[in-house]
């Protein structure tokens, strides 16, 4: 049983001072070695804190990459992948415990886009792909370079 409106962040608010430590919850969120203490605390309180328990339950169903479904289970979002025609860039963390490389690869294969690119960062977890210590020099340039290569006139499907 769970309380659907209870935010997972309530306990994270209390554990935020430990956000830089290498324990199971932090490993699920990021690679603790990649996160500065203050950044880890801020993400724990400002980002993860706002995720409702019901949303986490829904996301937990999605560890099987072929079953990305709506909360009521009636809509399988993976069935629409073939209709996606826009170029796609996906980033994957080799230490990401939330979204496996298998799930990313499977998702990319199901997309109808003619141009698809997956960049894997072996030492990264989930959130540290965007806000880790070295993201500004390792992952951000990949994103900005890819976006610059797809400026103006791209397909918006």
Secondary structure as GFF3:
##gff-version 3
##sequence-region A 1 157
A	DSSP	alpha_helix	9	15	.	.	.	ID=ss1
A	DSSP	three_ten_helix	16	18	.	.	.	ID=ss2
A	DSSP	alpha_helix	24	29	.	.	.	ID=ss3
A	DSSP	three_ten_helix	32	34	.	.	.	ID=ss4
A	DSSP	alpha_helix	37	46	.	.	.	ID=ss5
A	DSSP	three_ten_helix	48	50	.	.	.	ID=ss6
A	DSSP	alpha_helix	53	61	.	.	.	ID=ss7
A	DSSP	three_ten_helix	77	83	.	.	.	ID=ss8
A	DSSP	beta_strand	88	93	.	.	.	ID=ss9
A	DSSP	alpha_helix	101	110	.	.	.	ID=ss10
A	DSSP	beta_strand	116	121	.	.	.	ID=ss11
A	DSSP	alpha_helix	128	131	.	.	.	ID=ss12
A	DSSP	alpha_helix	135	138	.	.	.	ID=ss13
A	DSSP	alpha_helix	140	148	.	.	.	ID=ss14
###
